[in-house]
Amino acid sequence: MDLVLKFIYSQKPFFGLLLIFICFPHFLPAQSIFEQIGRLPVTTYTAEEYDGFPVVLSAIQSDAGLMYFGTRTGLHEYDGVSWRSLFKSNEIMGVSSFIKDTTGTIFYAGYDFGYLETDTKGETKAVSLLHLIPEELRTNFFAYEIHFFNSYILLRTEDHHLIRLELNEDFTLKSLKSWQAETRFGLSFVVGNDFYVQQAERGLSRLEADEIKLIPNTEIFGKERISVILPFLGDEGTSLLLGGRYTGFYLLEGDILSKFPTEVDQLFKSDIPLRGAIVYKGNYILRLFGAGILIMNPQGKILKRIGTEQGLPSDIITSIYPDQNEDLWATTDDGLARIAINSPIQTFGKESGINSAVRNIQKQGQDIFLGTSTGLLKIDASDSEFKPVPQMGNYSIYDSWADGEDMIVIEGGPVNVIRNGKIIRVYEVKDGKLANRLLIPKNHPNLLLVTGQMGIMVYQRGLSKEFPWEYMGNVPGVESAGYIFEGKDGTIFSSGAGSERIHAINLGGIGLDLGELNGIKVNSFEVNGAEVRFSLVDGEFYMTSPQGMQKYLPNEGKFLPTDAFSEVEKDMIDFIQYKSGVIWYESLDKKKHILKRNSDGKFIKDERPNSIAPYLSQVDYIDEDSILWFGSQKGLIRYDPKKDNQSDKEFFTLIRRIETKTDTIPLPFYGRKKDVPAVERKDNSYRFEFAAPYFEDEKKTKYQTYLEGFEADWVDWNDNRFKEYTNLPSGTYVFHVRAQAFTGRVSEEAVFSFVVLPPWYATWWAYLIYALLIFAVITAIVKWRSRKLKAENRILEERVNERTAALEKSIEDLKSTQAQL
């Protein structure tokens, strides 16, 4: 039985393992030291988060971007927002291995064997295929590994069988074959078109023409467990790199096996076993039991170690899986972690010797100096951590300046020069007036300007080693000063105490005589320090004001309105360009954005995806090789823009679930496919749940929705992972949802088209019936009225006739009476 899995599946307590880890920096070229010791972004996930067993054994990602993890007791799904167990709570169905076939179907193996499918409600479920295994092989079934090989599924089981299954499209069994080990099967591997398996007391075997044949000259692996078989990246041939558990690496070229020495061999001598490896971007990523993850190049050099000191939950790594965005998932005996292994961002904190906020950054040759809240730190190319500079105290470093072989430092108020390891005091605090900022102007390289509560002091470069700088006097008319900048035309800009004044200073030609300081021209401008923000941008000085952005014009000696920031000004809280040259601003929603100029020369938001925006600060530095450094309250950030491939990473949103008051609606492709016909239903209340499987600080991901046909525009970005609509009027609608990563990047939309059918009493046939009924009623009324009028006419005629007859009779009677007379 595999030693790791024996440990993992047993319930005996693990009392500890004493490991001695060898330090690597002396193996590395000087320019790689920061990549070696820097901490990559690592996100950890605990058993409490996924509500499962701490020991995670395997990981895989679906074509839709969802992550699946196998533990000792279950199988868990993660979409970037929520976790879901695919097994019932009373089922113990440990999953040790996953594989994906050419159609994207995920198969799992462990105590069960099966595949994952999406049901009619859009939810993933595990479908067991264990019934396909013959009964005699199914007793106490447990599969350590599952492989997809030449359209077959291959299982290596605990009872030392290899089982090969061929499945039909409907997952019924097409064929099955099994092999019993002569002794005991060890780990198995698929490399290219070959399948390998180790046999105890025999060696390494290969599956050929349905026979497991021993490879000559590999008898060493009859005694030594083999943990790795991968293509050898050191040549273009067909050689294989084999890794023994304790004996190190070998090259297999045909039938010739030879030792391949590497720097990892020192770990094997310390009884740290190799447990597995993958190929990643031209290197090997190794996992060692109790020593975390190592990155080794094809020449056997160790490039980096990633372990608990880098943020992993444990140094016992059970599997490694690269996802679609080339990030690395490490499953461990205590949860799992996602490592942004190709990230352009590296951080340096307490593990690197930085224990407080970084306030300024300087580089002198290959050495980097950090001014922190607790002293001056230094790291050189041969060291593995930042260390305090000797002779310096633990005072806050307000500013520092690299001047040739000297380092000028403001340490808690005084100004010191570090020269050849000695401290030379340039300014001693007087009357409690502390120094603040330093500047050696480019146009006056022999001058040193020091700002502080005493104003702006002017020093001239000294002529002796004992006195590196000689005090000349103060800039006239400036009582106190803070920040200081040099414009491209040589104008010096400085803020007054509390930023209530801005000084524009023209140094002119300063000589040795103190009297010449009076020739300095100073223009001072009163400003509201609470409202004003200012910065030097591309050598020109800009300042916010209640009247809008203003720019200083040296020729006119005053500030005038400018439209340079008109595209972003209304959304801008602050703006900065410092030593790195990056121009950025902070928006009203407290996010940071990089600026660039458009064709008209105006500053606009740079919409290109990047990783650095959240880390931008006014404490920065640019290296000779374009590496950017940024200080923060927690340490130091290193940014390599050449590695920033945000645009290459897939970023999309999925509609995970659609519910109405009556049922759940299935949605093919989770809303990513745009040409799906609209769903017609009578329901007029909908609930949408969504997620973005983009695993970069995903807890900070925000979402935005828009119901076309009901809302006028997108709603504001928010943290909600669902949206509800009730009592929608009948009509056609399109639901849109998209995500925004913490870097500001916006995802591809997911959409769902639907039609709310009118109720029966509002359908066309109901309206037709209503029309017919109205017509019938009107017709009946007309007929009734007509009959009534006719009857009334008849009665009237009868009355007229009666009266006419009576009248005629009266006339006749009258005539008769007259005749008688």
Secondary structure, 3 states (H helix, E strand, C coil): CCHHHHHHHCCCCCCCCCCCCCCCHHHCCHHHHHHHHCECCEEEECHHHHCCCCCEEEEEECCCCCEEEEECCCEEEECCCCEEECCCCCCCCCEEEEEECCCCCEEEEECCEEEEEECCCCCEEEEECHHHCCHHHHCCCCEEEEEEECCEEEEEECCCEEEEEEECCCCCEEEEEEEECCCCEEEEEEECCEEEEEECCCEEEEEECCEEEECCCCHHHHCCCEEEEEECCCCCCCCEEEEECCCEEEEEECCEEEEECCCCHHHHHCCCCEEEEEEECCEEEEEECCCEEEEECCCCCEEEEECHHHCCCCCCEEEEEECCCCCEEEEECCEEEEECCCCCEEEECHHHCCCCCEEEEEEECCEEEEEECCEEEEECCCCCCCEECCCCCCCCEEEEEEECCEEEEEECCCEEEEECCEEEEEECCECCECEEEEECCCCCCCEEEEEECCEEEEEEECCCCCCCEEEEEECCCCCCCCCEEECCCCCEEEECHHHCEEEEEECCCCCCCHHHHHHCEEEEEECCCCCCCEEEECCEEEECCCCCCEEEECCCCEEEECCCCCCCHHHEEEEEECCCCCEEEEECCCCEEEEEECCCCCEEECCCCCCCHHHCCCCEEECCCCCEEEEECCEEEEECHHHCCHHHCCCECEEEEEEECCCEECCHHHHCCCCCCCEEECCCCEEEEEECCCCCCHHHCEEEEEEECCECCCCCCECCCEEEECCCCCEEEEEEEEEECCCCCECECEEEEEEECCCHHHCHHHHHHHHHHHHHHHHHHHHHHHHHHHHHHHHHHHHHHHHHHHHHHHHHHHHHHHHHC
